[in-house]
């Protein structure tokens, strides 16, 4: 089995696997499939896929358990695909290391876009580029500066930390808890007002219209997603 563009599907629903098989193969991806969590973990180890699509409701282990075991060693993107749409499950999965979360039923076009974004972000993270750029925004990680339309934007230390964290995870949903922990520390994971204030300030500085953001996009009830490099 070719490992190039290989995606592992871990899902016990036959109809979903067939849909994913048709969609992914017609878009140039190779696939392998697992019907339960244990088989999925074994295939991930033996086939080393570029990306994993993981269901939460598996017959043996829960998807959360599988994700936890995978993240002990697997560093490539994992996208959760599940009928479970409650905020608690989504936040738990993202905080446990999932790159994205889609709720069934899903649109195949959106899934493909999320897959491309996750793969692109993963490739970018493997680069040692000192500068991240998207549209008219440029973030220099060495100089610790942010520019918009080649003009330097004056950011506070905290605002820069947020901007850099978003850029390093462009295209990925970052939960409120993750952002608070990474920027302010573990003692602040329940202080969501800090985050709201600083997100609003950052949007005023980098967005053309802060009320209609295109860079820092809200994922309702979960967190924020920074635009990926398209």
PyMOL commands that place a pseudoatom at each C-alpha (Angstrom):
pseudoatom trace, name=CA, resn=UNK, resi=1, chain=A, elem=C, hetatm=0, pos=[0.000, 0.000, 0.000]
pseudoatom trace, name=CA, resn=UNK, resi=2, chain=A, elem=C, hetatm=0, pos=[1.377, 3.402, -0.981]
pseudoatom trace, name=CA, resn=UNK, resi=3, chain=A, elem=C, hetatm=0, pos=[1.920, 5.746, 1.931]
pseudoatom trace, name=CA, resn=UNK, resi=4, chain=A, elem=C, hetatm=0, pos=[1.913, 8.821, -0.280]
pseudoatom trace, name=CA, resn=UNK, resi=5, chain=A, elem=C, hetatm=0, pos=[-1.203, 10.916, 0.415]
pseudoatom trace, name=CA, resn=UNK, resi=6, chain=A, elem=C, hetatm=0, pos=[-2.410, 8.077, 2.659]
pseudoatom trace, name=CA, resn=UNK, resi=7, chain=A, elem=C, hetatm=0, pos=[-5.386, 8.757, 4.899]
pseudoatom trace, name=CA, resn=UNK, resi=8, chain=A, elem=C, hetatm=0, pos=[-6.509, 6.312, 7.591]
pseudoatom trace, name=CA, resn=UNK, resi=9, chain=A, elem=C, hetatm=0, pos=[-10.257, 6.160, 8.258]
pseudoatom trace, name=CA, resn=UNK, resi=10, chain=A, elem=C, hetatm=0, pos=[-11.255, 4.819, 11.693]
pseudoatom trace, name=CA, resn=UNK, resi=11, chain=A, elem=C, hetatm=0, pos=[-15.044, 4.429, 11.604]
pseudoatom trace, name=CA, resn=UNK, resi=12, chain=A, elem=C, hetatm=0, pos=[-17.405, 1.495, 12.127]
pseudoatom trace, name=CA, resn=UNK, resi=13, chain=A, elem=C, hetatm=0, pos=[-20.155, 2.825, 9.820]
pseudoatom trace, name=CA, resn=UNK, resi=14, chain=A, elem=C, hetatm=0, pos=[-20.016, 1.112, 6.425]
pseudoatom trace, name=CA, resn=UNK, resi=15, chain=A, elem=C, hetatm=0, pos=[-21.886, 3.926, 4.636]
pseudoatom trace, name=CA, resn=UNK, resi=16, chain=A, elem=C, hetatm=0, pos=[-19.529, 6.592, 5.974]
pseudoatom trace, name=CA, resn=UNK, resi=17, chain=A, elem=C, hetatm=0, pos=[-16.453, 4.600, 4.993]
pseudoatom trace, name=CA, resn=UNK, resi=18, chain=A, elem=C, hetatm=0, pos=[-17.808, 4.100, 1.451]
pseudoatom trace, name=CA, resn=UNK, resi=19, chain=A, elem=C, hetatm=0, pos=[-18.581, 7.811, 1.120]
pseudoatom trace, name=CA, resn=UNK, resi=20, chain=A, elem=C, hetatm=0, pos=[-15.129, 8.751, 2.381]
pseudoatom trace, name=CA, resn=UNK, resi=21, chain=A, elem=C, hetatm=0, pos=[-13.506, 6.159, 0.126]
pseudoatom trace, name=CA, resn=UNK, resi=22, chain=A, elem=C, hetatm=0, pos=[-15.192, 7.555, -2.996]
pseudoatom trace, name=CA, resn=UNK, resi=23, chain=A, elem=C, hetatm=0, pos=[-14.582, 11.192, -2.018]
pseudoatom trace, name=CA, resn=UNK, resi=24, chain=A, elem=C, hetatm=0, pos=[-10.949, 10.805, -1.040]
pseudoatom trace, name=CA, resn=UNK, resi=25, chain=A, elem=C, hetatm=0, pos=[-9.847, 8.490, -3.839]
pseudoatom trace, name=CA, resn=UNK, resi=26, chain=A, elem=C, hetatm=0, pos=[-11.457, 10.719, -6.470]
pseudoatom trace, name=CA, resn=UNK, resi=27, chain=A, elem=C, hetatm=0, pos=[-9.392, 13.589, -5.080]
pseudoatom trace, name=CA, resn=UNK, resi=28, chain=A, elem=C, hetatm=0, pos=[-6.043, 11.832, -5.281]
pseudoatom trace, name=CA, resn=UNK, resi=29, chain=A, elem=C, hetatm=0, pos=[-5.771, 10.325, -1.799]
pseudoatom trace, name=CA, resn=UNK, resi=30, chain=A, elem=C, hetatm=0, pos=[-4.968, 6.724, -0.915]
pseudoatom trace, name=CA, resn=UNK, resi=31, chain=A, elem=C, hetatm=0, pos=[-6.899, 5.226, 1.981]
pseudoatom trace, name=CA, resn=UNK, resi=32, chain=A, elem=C, hetatm=0, pos=[-6.800, 2.443, 4.523]
pseudoatom trace, name=CA, resn=UNK, resi=33, chain=A, elem=C, hetatm=0, pos=[-9.677, 1.610, 6.863]
pseudoatom trace, name=CA, resn=UNK, resi=34, chain=A, elem=C, hetatm=0, pos=[-10.203, 0.380, 10.410]
pseudoatom trace, name=CA, resn=UNK, resi=35, chain=A, elem=C, hetatm=0, pos=[-13.525, -0.752, 11.909]
pseudoatom trace, name=CA, resn=UNK, resi=36, chain=A, elem=C, hetatm=0, pos=[-12.597, -0.111, 15.530]
pseudoatom trace, name=CA, resn=UNK, resi=37, chain=A, elem=C, hetatm=0, pos=[-10.132, 1.736, 17.724]
pseudoatom trace, name=CA, resn=UNK, resi=38, chain=A, elem=C, hetatm=0, pos=[-7.591, -1.006, 18.324]
pseudoatom trace, name=CA, resn=UNK, resi=39, chain=A, elem=C, hetatm=0, pos=[-7.361, -1.845, 14.638]
pseudoatom trace, name=CA, resn=UNK, resi=40, chain=A, elem=C, hetatm=0, pos=[-7.001, 1.869, 13.898]
pseudoatom trace, name=CA, resn=UNK, resi=41, chain=A, elem=C, hetatm=0, pos=[-4.094, 2.281, 16.321]
pseudoatom trace, name=CA, resn=UNK, resi=42, chain=A, elem=C, hetatm=0, pos=[-2.332, -0.737, 14.801]
pseudoatom trace, name=CA, resn=UNK, resi=43, chain=A, elem=C, hetatm=0, pos=[-2.833, 0.560, 11.250]
pseudoatom trace, name=CA, resn=UNK, resi=44, chain=A, elem=C, hetatm=0, pos=[-1.616, 4.014, 12.230]
pseudoatom trace, name=CA, resn=UNK, resi=45, chain=A, elem=C, hetatm=0, pos=[1.602, 2.437, 13.532]
pseudoatom trace, name=CA, resn=UNK, resi=46, chain=A, elem=C, hetatm=0, pos=[2.162, 0.113, 10.592]
pseudoatom trace, name=CA, resn=UNK, resi=47, chain=A, elem=C, hetatm=0, pos=[1.050, 2.359, 7.706]
pseudoatom trace, name=CA, resn=UNK, resi=48, chain=A, elem=C, hetatm=0, pos=[2.097, 5.782, 9.055]
pseudoatom trace, name=CA, resn=UNK, resi=49, chain=A, elem=C, hetatm=0, pos=[-0.673, 7.739, 7.289]
pseudoatom trace, name=CA, resn=UNK, resi=50, chain=A, elem=C, hetatm=0, pos=[-0.344, 11.439, 6.545]
pseudoatom trace, name=CA, resn=UNK, resi=51, chain=A, elem=C, hetatm=0, pos=[-3.699, 12.089, 8.217]
pseudoatom trace, name=CA, resn=UNK, resi=52, chain=A, elem=C, hetatm=0, pos=[-6.311, 10.196, 10.263]
pseudoatom trace, name=CA, resn=UNK, resi=53, chain=A, elem=C, hetatm=0, pos=[-10.086, 10.644, 10.155]
pseudoatom trace, name=CA, resn=UNK, resi=54, chain=A, elem=C, hetatm=0, pos=[-11.426, 9.387, 13.490]
pseudoatom trace, name=CA, resn=UNK, resi=55, chain=A, elem=C, hetatm=0, pos=[-14.968, 8.694, 14.701]
pseudoatom trace, name=CA, resn=UNK, resi=56, chain=A, elem=C, hetatm=0, pos=[-15.781, 9.213, 18.394]
pseudoatom trace, name=CA, resn=UNK, resi=57, chain=A, elem=C, hetatm=0, pos=[-18.406, 6.448, 18.703]
pseudoatom trace, name=CA, resn=UNK, resi=58, chain=A, elem=C, hetatm=0, pos=[-16.386, 3.285, 18.086]
pseudoatom trace, name=CA, resn=UNK, resi=59, chain=A, elem=C, hetatm=0, pos=[-17.471, -0.218, 19.226]
pseudoatom trace, name=CA, resn=UNK, resi=60, chain=A, elem=C, hetatm=0, pos=[-14.447, -0.989, 21.404]
pseudoatom trace, name=CA, resn=UNK, resi=61, chain=A, elem=C, hetatm=0, pos=[-12.597, 2.145, 22.521]
pseudoatom trace, name=CA, resn=UNK, resi=62, chain=A, elem=C, hetatm=0, pos=[-14.043, 5.635, 22.418]
pseudoatom trace, name=CA, resn=UNK, resi=63, chain=A, elem=C, hetatm=0, pos=[-12.526, 7.989, 19.892]
pseudoatom trace, name=CA, resn=UNK, resi=64, chain=A, elem=C, hetatm=0, pos=[-11.233, 10.062, 22.800]
pseudoatom trace, name=CA, resn=UNK, resi=65, chain=A, elem=C, hetatm=0, pos=[-9.263, 7.071, 24.097]
pseudoatom trace, name=CA, resn=UNK, resi=66, chain=A, elem=C, hetatm=0, pos=[-7.920, 6.328, 20.623]
pseudoatom trace, name=CA, resn=UNK, resi=67, chain=A, elem=C, hetatm=0, pos=[-6.862, 9.950, 20.176]
pseudoatom trace, name=CA, resn=UNK, resi=68, chain=A, elem=C, hetatm=0, pos=[-5.096, 9.944, 23.540]
pseudoatom trace, name=CA, resn=UNK, resi=69, chain=A, elem=C, hetatm=0, pos=[-3.169, 6.772, 22.643]
pseudoatom trace, name=CA, resn=UNK, resi=70, chain=A, elem=C, hetatm=0, pos=[-2.320, 8.089, 19.163]
pseudoatom trace, name=CA, resn=UNK, resi=71, chain=A, elem=C, hetatm=0, pos=[-0.989, 11.374, 20.520]
pseudoatom trace, name=CA, resn=UNK, resi=72, chain=A, elem=C, hetatm=0, pos=[1.580, 9.496, 22.597]
pseudoatom trace, name=CA, resn=UNK, resi=73, chain=A, elem=C, hetatm=0, pos=[3.562, 9.073, 19.356]
pseudoatom trace, name=CA, resn=UNK, resi=74, chain=A, elem=C, hetatm=0, pos=[1.560, 10.091, 16.238]
pseudoatom trace, name=CA, resn=UNK, resi=75, chain=A, elem=C, hetatm=0, pos=[2.303, 13.692, 15.204]
pseudoatom trace, name=CA, resn=UNK, resi=76, chain=A, elem=C, hetatm=0, pos=[0.401, 14.037, 11.909]
pseudoatom trace, name=CA, resn=UNK, resi=77, chain=A, elem=C, hetatm=0, pos=[-3.077, 15.624, 11.719]
pseudoatom trace, name=CA, resn=UNK, resi=78, chain=A, elem=C, hetatm=0, pos=[-6.183, 13.945, 13.174]
pseudoatom trace, name=CA, resn=UNK, resi=79, chain=A, elem=C, hetatm=0, pos=[-9.655, 15.120, 12.136]
pseudoatom trace, name=CA, resn=UNK, resi=80, chain=A, elem=C, hetatm=0, pos=[-12.617, 14.011, 14.233]
pseudoatom trace, name=CA, resn=UNK, resi=81, chain=A, elem=C, hetatm=0, pos=[-15.760, 13.070, 12.291]
pseudoatom trace, name=CA, resn=UNK, resi=82, chain=A, elem=C, hetatm=0, pos=[-18.662, 12.369, 14.618]
pseudoatom trace, name=CA, resn=UNK, resi=83, chain=A, elem=C, hetatm=0, pos=[-22.422, 12.587, 15.137]
pseudoatom trace, name=CA, resn=UNK, resi=84, chain=A, elem=C, hetatm=0, pos=[-21.678, 13.952, 18.610]
pseudoatom trace, name=CA, resn=UNK, resi=85, chain=A, elem=C, hetatm=0, pos=[-22.076, 17.700, 18.313]
pseudoatom trace, name=CA, resn=UNK, resi=86, chain=A, elem=C, hetatm=0, pos=[-22.089, 18.824, 21.940]
pseudoatom trace, name=CA, resn=UNK, resi=87, chain=A, elem=C, hetatm=0, pos=[-19.566, 21.443, 22.942]
pseudoatom trace, name=CA, resn=UNK, resi=88, chain=A, elem=C, hetatm=0, pos=[-17.984, 19.256, 25.646]
pseudoatom trace, name=CA, resn=UNK, resi=89, chain=A, elem=C, hetatm=0, pos=[-17.009, 16.519, 23.176]
pseudoatom trace, name=CA, resn=UNK, resi=90, chain=A, elem=C, hetatm=0, pos=[-15.630, 18.994, 20.655]
pseudoatom trace, name=CA, resn=UNK, resi=91, chain=A, elem=C, hetatm=0, pos=[-13.537, 20.868, 23.228]
pseudoatom trace, name=CA, resn=UNK, resi=92, chain=A, elem=C, hetatm=0, pos=[-12.295, 17.602, 24.762]
pseudoatom trace, name=CA, resn=UNK, resi=93, chain=A, elem=C, hetatm=0, pos=[-11.166, 16.281, 21.385]
pseudoatom trace, name=CA, resn=UNK, resi=94, chain=A, elem=C, hetatm=0, pos=[-9.435, 19.502, 20.350]
pseudoatom trace, name=CA, resn=UNK, resi=95, chain=A, elem=C, hetatm=0, pos=[-7.717, 19.853, 23.720]
pseudoatom trace, name=CA, resn=UNK, resi=96, chain=A, elem=C, hetatm=0, pos=[-6.545, 16.228, 23.424]
pseudoatom trace, name=CA, resn=UNK, resi=97, chain=A, elem=C, hetatm=0, pos=[-4.764, 16.974, 20.174]
pseudoatom trace, name=CA, resn=UNK, resi=98, chain=A, elem=C, hetatm=0, pos=[-7.308, 16.732, 17.360]
pseudoatom trace, name=CA, resn=UNK, resi=99, chain=A, elem=C, hetatm=0, pos=[-6.612, 19.213, 14.575]
pseudoatom trace, name=CA, resn=UNK, resi=100, chain=A, elem=C, hetatm=0, pos=[-10.237, 19.664, 13.599]
pseudoatom trace, name=CA, resn=UNK, resi=101, chain=A, elem=C, hetatm=0, pos=[-13.777, 18.419, 14.298]
pseudoatom trace, name=CA, resn=UNK, resi=102, chain=A, elem=C, hetatm=0, pos=[-16.617, 17.925, 11.816]
pseudoatom trace, name=CA, resn=UNK, resi=103, chain=A, elem=C, hetatm=0, pos=[-20.118, 16.847, 12.725]
pseudoatom trace, name=CA, resn=UNK, resi=104, chain=A, elem=C, hetatm=0, pos=[-22.009, 14.214, 10.700]
pseudoatom trace, name=CA, resn=UNK, resi=105, chain=A, elem=C, hetatm=0, pos=[-23.716, 14.655, 8.324]
pseudoatom trace, name=CA, resn=UNK, resi=106, chain=A, elem=C, hetatm=0, pos=[-20.979, 16.683, 6.673]
pseudoatom trace, name=CA, resn=UNK, resi=107, chain=A, elem=C, hetatm=0, pos=[-20.405, 18.312, 3.301]
pseudoatom trace, name=CA, resn=UNK, resi=108, chain=A, elem=C, hetatm=0, pos=[-17.701, 16.543, 1.332]
pseudoatom trace, name=CA, resn=UNK, resi=109, chain=A, elem=C, hetatm=0, pos=[-16.362, 19.842, -0.009]
pseudoatom trace, name=CA, resn=UNK, resi=110, chain=A, elem=C, hetatm=0, pos=[-15.878, 21.169, 3.508]
pseudoatom trace, name=CA, resn=UNK, resi=111, chain=A, elem=C, hetatm=0, pos=[-14.184, 17.942, 4.629]
pseudoatom trace, name=CA, resn=UNK, resi=112, chain=A, elem=C, hetatm=0, pos=[-11.739, 18.132, 1.708]
pseudoatom trace, name=CA, resn=UNK, resi=113, chain=A, elem=C, hetatm=0, pos=[-10.978, 21.764, 2.530]
pseudoatom trace, name=CA, resn=UNK, resi=114, chain=A, elem=C, hetatm=0, pos=[-10.317, 20.865, 6.181]
pseudoatom trace, name=CA, resn=UNK, resi=115, chain=A, elem=C, hetatm=0, pos=[-8.052, 17.977, 5.102]
pseudoatom trace, name=CA, resn=UNK, resi=116, chain=A, elem=C, hetatm=0, pos=[-6.033, 20.211, 2.786]
pseudoatom trace, name=CA, resn=UNK, resi=117, chain=A, elem=C, hetatm=0, pos=[-5.740, 22.853, 5.500]
pseudoatom trace, name=CA, resn=UNK, resi=118, chain=A, elem=C, hetatm=0, pos=[-4.576, 20.314, 8.107]
pseudoatom trace, name=CA, resn=UNK, resi=119, chain=A, elem=C, hetatm=0, pos=[-1.982, 18.822, 5.754]
pseudoatom trace, name=CA, resn=UNK, resi=120, chain=A, elem=C, hetatm=0, pos=[-0.767, 22.265, 4.716]
pseudoatom trace, name=CA, resn=UNK, resi=121, chain=A, elem=C, hetatm=0, pos=[-0.460, 23.389, 8.353]
pseudoatom trace, name=CA, resn=UNK, resi=122, chain=A, elem=C, hetatm=0, pos=[1.425, 20.219, 9.214]
pseudoatom trace, name=CA, resn=UNK, resi=123, chain=A, elem=C, hetatm=0, pos=[3.878, 20.808, 6.368]
pseudoatom trace, name=CA, resn=UNK, resi=124, chain=A, elem=C, hetatm=0, pos=[4.344, 24.406, 7.437]
pseudoatom trace, name=CA, resn=UNK, resi=125, chain=A, elem=C, hetatm=0, pos=[5.063, 23.360, 11.033]
pseudoatom trace, name=CA, resn=UNK, resi=126, chain=A, elem=C, hetatm=0, pos=[7.834, 21.087, 9.784]
pseudoatom trace, name=CA, resn=UNK, resi=127, chain=A, elem=C, hetatm=0, pos=[9.534, 24.025, 8.060]
pseudoatom trace, name=CA, resn=UNK, resi=128, chain=A, elem=C, hetatm=0, pos=[11.972, 26.222, 9.918]
pseudoatom trace, name=CA, resn=UNK, resi=129, chain=A, elem=C, hetatm=0, pos=[10.708, 29.392, 8.283]
pseudoatom trace, name=CA, resn=UNK, resi=130, chain=A, elem=C, hetatm=0, pos=[11.185, 32.427, 10.450]
pseudoatom trace, name=CA, resn=UNK, resi=131, chain=A, elem=C, hetatm=0, pos=[8.372, 34.361, 8.760]
pseudoatom trace, name=CA, resn=UNK, resi=132, chain=A, elem=C, hetatm=0, pos=[4.687, 33.512, 8.402]
pseudoatom trace, name=CA, resn=UNK, resi=133, chain=A, elem=C, hetatm=0, pos=[2.711, 35.435, 5.792]
pseudoatom trace, name=CA, resn=UNK, resi=134, chain=A, elem=C, hetatm=0, pos=[-0.894, 35.327, 4.649]
pseudoatom trace, name=CA, resn=UNK, resi=135, chain=A, elem=C, hetatm=0, pos=[-2.507, 37.912, 2.376]
pseudoatom trace, name=CA, resn=UNK, resi=136, chain=A, elem=C, hetatm=0, pos=[-1.306, 41.292, 3.714]
pseudoatom trace, name=CA, resn=UNK, resi=137, chain=A, elem=C, hetatm=0, pos=[-0.210, 40.015, 7.159]
pseudoatom trace, name=CA, resn=UNK, resi=138, chain=A, elem=C, hetatm=0, pos=[3.406, 39.072, 7.944]
pseudoatom trace, name=CA, resn=UNK, resi=139, chain=A, elem=C, hetatm=0, pos=[4.654, 37.695, 11.270]
pseudoatom trace, name=CA, resn=UNK, resi=140, chain=A, elem=C, hetatm=0, pos=[8.404, 37.508, 11.875]
pseudoatom trace, name=CA, resn=UNK, resi=141, chain=A, elem=C, hetatm=0, pos=[9.083, 35.027, 14.688]
pseudoatom trace, name=CA, resn=UNK, resi=142, chain=A, elem=C, hetatm=0, pos=[12.741, 36.046, 15.031]
pseudoatom trace, name=CA, resn=UNK, resi=143, chain=A, elem=C, hetatm=0, pos=[12.188, 39.799, 15.134]
pseudoatom trace, name=CA, resn=UNK, resi=144, chain=A, elem=C, hetatm=0, pos=[8.884, 39.241, 17.006]
pseudoatom trace, name=CA, resn=UNK, resi=145, chain=A, elem=C, hetatm=0, pos=[7.114, 41.737, 14.761]
pseudoatom trace, name=CA, resn=UNK, resi=146, chain=A, elem=C, hetatm=0, pos=[3.805, 41.828, 12.903]
pseudoatom trace, name=CA, resn=UNK, resi=147, chain=A, elem=C, hetatm=0, pos=[3.227, 43.822, 9.733]
pseudoatom trace, name=CA, resn=UNK, resi=148, chain=A, elem=C, hetatm=0, pos=[0.087, 44.623, 7.771]
pseudoatom trace, name=CA, resn=UNK, resi=149, chain=A, elem=C, hetatm=0, pos=[0.539, 45.872, 4.210]
pseudoatom trace, name=CA, resn=UNK, resi=150, chain=A, elem=C, hetatm=0, pos=[4.254, 46.205, 5.030]
pseudoatom trace, name=CA, resn=UNK, resi=151, chain=A, elem=C, hetatm=0, pos=[3.472, 48.596, 7.893]
pseudoatom trace, name=CA, resn=UNK, resi=152, chain=A, elem=C, hetatm=0, pos=[4.631, 47.633, 11.384]
pseudoatom trace, name=CA, resn=UNK, resi=153, chain=A, elem=C, hetatm=0, pos=[1.761, 47.019, 13.802]
pseudoatom trace, name=CA, resn=UNK, resi=154, chain=A, elem=C, hetatm=0, pos=[2.382, 47.977, 17.420]
pseudoatom trace, name=CA, resn=UNK, resi=155, chain=A, elem=C, hetatm=0, pos=[1.369, 45.023, 19.588]
pseudoatom trace, name=CA, resn=UNK, resi=156, chain=A, elem=C, hetatm=0, pos=[1.638, 44.427, 23.304]
pseudoatom trace, name=CA, resn=UNK, resi=157, chain=A, elem=C, hetatm=0, pos=[3.631, 41.404, 24.462]
pseudoatom trace, name=CA, resn=UNK, resi=158, chain=A, elem=C, hetatm=0, pos=[0.408, 39.461, 25.062]
pseudoatom trace, name=CA, resn=UNK, resi=159, chain=A, elem=C, hetatm=0, pos=[-1.066, 40.437, 21.708]
pseudoatom trace, name=CA, resn=UNK, resi=160, chain=A, elem=C, hetatm=0, pos=[2.087, 39.255, 19.969]
pseudoatom trace, name=CA, resn=UNK, resi=161, chain=A, elem=C, hetatm=0, pos=[2.001, 35.937, 21.863]
pseudoatom trace, name=CA, resn=UNK, resi=162, chain=A, elem=C, hetatm=0, pos=[-1.559, 35.392, 20.643]
pseudoatom trace, name=CA, resn=UNK, resi=163, chain=A, elem=C, hetatm=0, pos=[-0.751, 36.358, 17.056]
pseudoatom trace, name=CA, resn=UNK, resi=164, chain=A, elem=C, hetatm=0, pos=[2.310, 34.080, 16.963]
pseudoatom trace, name=CA, resn=UNK, resi=165, chain=A, elem=C, hetatm=0, pos=[0.395, 31.159, 18.470]
pseudoatom trace, name=CA, resn=UNK, resi=166, chain=A, elem=C, hetatm=0, pos=[-2.355, 31.552, 15.886]
pseudoatom trace, name=CA, resn=UNK, resi=167, chain=A, elem=C, hetatm=0, pos=[0.163, 31.719, 13.031]
pseudoatom trace, name=CA, resn=UNK, resi=168, chain=A, elem=C, hetatm=0, pos=[1.994, 28.616, 14.254]
pseudoatom trace, name=CA, resn=UNK, resi=169, chain=A, elem=C, hetatm=0, pos=[-1.322, 26.720, 14.197]
pseudoatom trace, name=CA, resn=UNK, resi=170, chain=A, elem=C, hetatm=0, pos=[-2.925, 28.383, 11.162]
pseudoatom trace, name=CA, resn=UNK, resi=171, chain=A, elem=C, hetatm=0, pos=[-6.012, 26.533, 9.979]
pseudoatom trace, name=CA, resn=UNK, resi=172, chain=A, elem=C, hetatm=0, pos=[-6.430, 24.654, 13.262]
pseudoatom trace, name=CA, resn=UNK, resi=173, chain=A, elem=C, hetatm=0, pos=[-9.139, 25.310, 15.848]
pseudoatom trace, name=CA, resn=UNK, resi=174, chain=A, elem=C, hetatm=0, pos=[-7.563, 26.432, 19.133]
pseudoatom trace, name=CA, resn=UNK, resi=175, chain=A, elem=C, hetatm=0, pos=[-9.855, 26.108, 22.143]
pseudoatom trace, name=CA, resn=UNK, resi=176, chain=A, elem=C, hetatm=0, pos=[-10.351, 28.843, 24.724]
pseudoatom trace, name=CA, resn=UNK, resi=177, chain=A, elem=C, hetatm=0, pos=[-8.638, 26.684, 27.353]
pseudoatom trace, name=CA, resn=UNK, resi=178, chain=A, elem=C, hetatm=0, pos=[-5.631, 25.986, 25.123]
pseudoatom trace, name=CA, resn=UNK, resi=179, chain=A, elem=C, hetatm=0, pos=[-5.107, 29.665, 24.295]
pseudoatom trace, name=CA, resn=UNK, resi=180, chain=A, elem=C, hetatm=0, pos=[-5.462, 30.744, 27.927]
pseudoatom trace, name=CA, resn=UNK, resi=181, chain=A, elem=C, hetatm=0, pos=[-3.058, 28.046, 29.117]
pseudoatom trace, name=CA, resn=UNK, resi=182, chain=A, elem=C, hetatm=0, pos=[-0.427, 28.817, 26.450]
pseudoatom trace, name=CA, resn=UNK, resi=183, chain=A, elem=C, hetatm=0, pos=[-0.549, 32.617, 26.708]
pseudoatom trace, name=CA, resn=UNK, resi=184, chain=A, elem=C, hetatm=0, pos=[-1.403, 33.278, 30.367]
pseudoatom trace, name=CA, resn=UNK, resi=185, chain=A, elem=C, hetatm=0, pos=[-0.613, 29.974, 32.074]
pseudoatom trace, name=CA, resn=UNK, resi=186, chain=A, elem=C, hetatm=0, pos=[-2.579, 27.041, 33.563]
pseudoatom trace, name=CA, resn=UNK, resi=187, chain=A, elem=C, hetatm=0, pos=[-3.991, 29.180, 36.369]
pseudoatom trace, name=CA, resn=UNK, resi=188, chain=A, elem=C, hetatm=0, pos=[-6.009, 31.206, 33.865]
pseudoatom trace, name=CA, resn=UNK, resi=189, chain=A, elem=C, hetatm=0, pos=[-7.849, 28.500, 31.906]
pseudoatom trace, name=CA, resn=UNK, resi=190, chain=A, elem=C, hetatm=0, pos=[-11.208, 29.661, 33.285]
pseudoatom trace, name=CA, resn=UNK, resi=191, chain=A, elem=C, hetatm=0, pos=[-10.573, 33.377, 32.742]
pseudoatom trace, name=CA, resn=UNK, resi=192, chain=A, elem=C, hetatm=0, pos=[-12.253, 33.606, 29.356]
pseudoatom trace, name=CA, resn=UNK, resi=193, chain=A, elem=C, hetatm=0, pos=[-12.759, 37.359, 29.717]
pseudoatom trace, name=CA, resn=UNK, resi=194, chain=A, elem=C, hetatm=0, pos=[-8.999, 37.836, 29.289]
pseudoatom trace, name=CA, resn=UNK, resi=195, chain=A, elem=C, hetatm=0, pos=[-9.175, 36.093, 25.952]
pseudoatom trace, name=CA, resn=UNK, resi=196, chain=A, elem=C, hetatm=0, pos=[-12.209, 37.992, 24.680]
pseudoatom trace, name=CA, resn=UNK, resi=197, chain=A, elem=C, hetatm=0, pos=[-10.594, 41.344, 25.464]
pseudoatom trace, name=CA, resn=UNK, resi=198, chain=A, elem=C, hetatm=0, pos=[-7.295, 40.540, 23.779]
pseudoatom trace, name=CA, resn=UNK, resi=199, chain=A, elem=C, hetatm=0, pos=[-8.909, 38.902, 20.741]
pseudoatom trace, name=CA, resn=UNK, resi=200, chain=A, elem=C, hetatm=0, pos=[-10.973, 42.073, 20.270]
pseudoatom trace, name=CA, resn=UNK, resi=201, chain=A, elem=C, hetatm=0, pos=[-7.838, 44.230, 20.551]
pseudoatom trace, name=CA, resn=UNK, resi=202, chain=A, elem=C, hetatm=0, pos=[-5.881, 42.054, 18.142]
pseudoatom trace, name=CA, resn=UNK, resi=203, chain=A, elem=C, hetatm=0, pos=[-8.719, 42.088, 15.609]
pseudoatom trace, name=CA, resn=UNK, resi=204, chain=A, elem=C, hetatm=0, pos=[-8.812, 45.895, 15.698]
pseudoatom trace, name=CA, resn=UNK, resi=205, chain=A, elem=C, hetatm=0, pos=[-5.147, 45.927, 14.711]
pseudoatom trace, name=CA, resn=UNK, resi=206, chain=A, elem=C, hetatm=0, pos=[-4.979, 43.247, 12.012]
pseudoatom trace, name=CA, resn=UNK, resi=207, chain=A, elem=C, hetatm=0, pos=[-8.491, 42.976, 10.537]
pseudoatom trace, name=CA, resn=UNK, resi=208, chain=A, elem=C, hetatm=0, pos=[-9.830, 45.371, 7.898]
pseudoatom trace, name=CA, resn=UNK, resi=209, chain=A, elem=C, hetatm=0, pos=[-13.217, 45.103, 9.595]
pseudoatom trace, name=CA, resn=UNK, resi=210, chain=A, elem=C, hetatm=0, pos=[-13.021, 43.744, 13.178]
pseudoatom trace, name=CA, resn=UNK, resi=211, chain=A, elem=C, hetatm=0, pos=[-16.767, 43.051, 13.111]
pseudoatom trace, name=CA, resn=UNK, resi=212, chain=A, elem=C, hetatm=0, pos=[-16.320, 40.755, 10.093]
pseudoatom trace, name=CA, resn=UNK, resi=213, chain=A, elem=C, hetatm=0, pos=[-12.993, 39.072, 10.811]
pseudoatom trace, name=CA, resn=UNK, resi=214, chain=A, elem=C, hetatm=0, pos=[-11.293, 37.034, 8.102]
pseudoatom trace, name=CA, resn=UNK, resi=215, chain=A, elem=C, hetatm=0, pos=[-8.068, 36.186, 9.956]
pseudoatom trace, name=CA, resn=UNK, resi=216, chain=A, elem=C, hetatm=0, pos=[-9.220, 35.345, 13.497]
pseudoatom trace, name=CA, resn=UNK, resi=217, chain=A, elem=C, hetatm=0, pos=[-12.464, 33.427, 13.028]
pseudoatom trace, name=CA, resn=UNK, resi=218, chain=A, elem=C, hetatm=0, pos=[-14.703, 32.473, 15.954]
pseudoatom trace, name=CA, resn=UNK, resi=219, chain=A, elem=C, hetatm=0, pos=[-15.645, 28.805, 16.343]
pseudoatom trace, name=CA, resn=UNK, resi=220, chain=A, elem=C, hetatm=0, pos=[-18.765, 29.314, 18.455]
pseudoatom trace, name=CA, resn=UNK, resi=221, chain=A, elem=C, hetatm=0, pos=[-18.518, 27.902, 21.960]
pseudoatom trace, name=CA, resn=UNK, resi=222, chain=A, elem=C, hetatm=0, pos=[-15.176, 26.255, 21.225]
pseudoatom trace, name=CA, resn=UNK, resi=223, chain=A, elem=C, hetatm=0, pos=[-12.429, 28.735, 20.391]
pseudoatom trace, name=CA, resn=UNK, resi=224, chain=A, elem=C, hetatm=0, pos=[-10.843, 30.442, 17.403]
pseudoatom trace, name=CA, resn=UNK, resi=225, chain=A, elem=C, hetatm=0, pos=[-9.303, 29.469, 14.078]
pseudoatom trace, name=CA, resn=UNK, resi=226, chain=A, elem=C, hetatm=0, pos=[-6.651, 31.537, 12.310]
pseudoatom trace, name=CA, resn=UNK, resi=227, chain=A, elem=C, hetatm=0, pos=[-6.909, 31.612, 8.528]
pseudoatom trace, name=CA, resn=UNK, resi=228, chain=A, elem=C, hetatm=0, pos=[-4.679, 29.111, 6.746]
pseudoatom trace, name=CA, resn=UNK, resi=229, chain=A, elem=C, hetatm=0, pos=[-2.232, 29.952, 3.957]
pseudoatom trace, name=CA, resn=UNK, resi=230, chain=A, elem=C, hetatm=0, pos=[-4.275, 29.483, 0.763]
for i in range(1, 230): cmd.bond("trace and resi %d" % i, "trace and resi %d" % (i + 1))
show_as sticks, trace
zoom trace
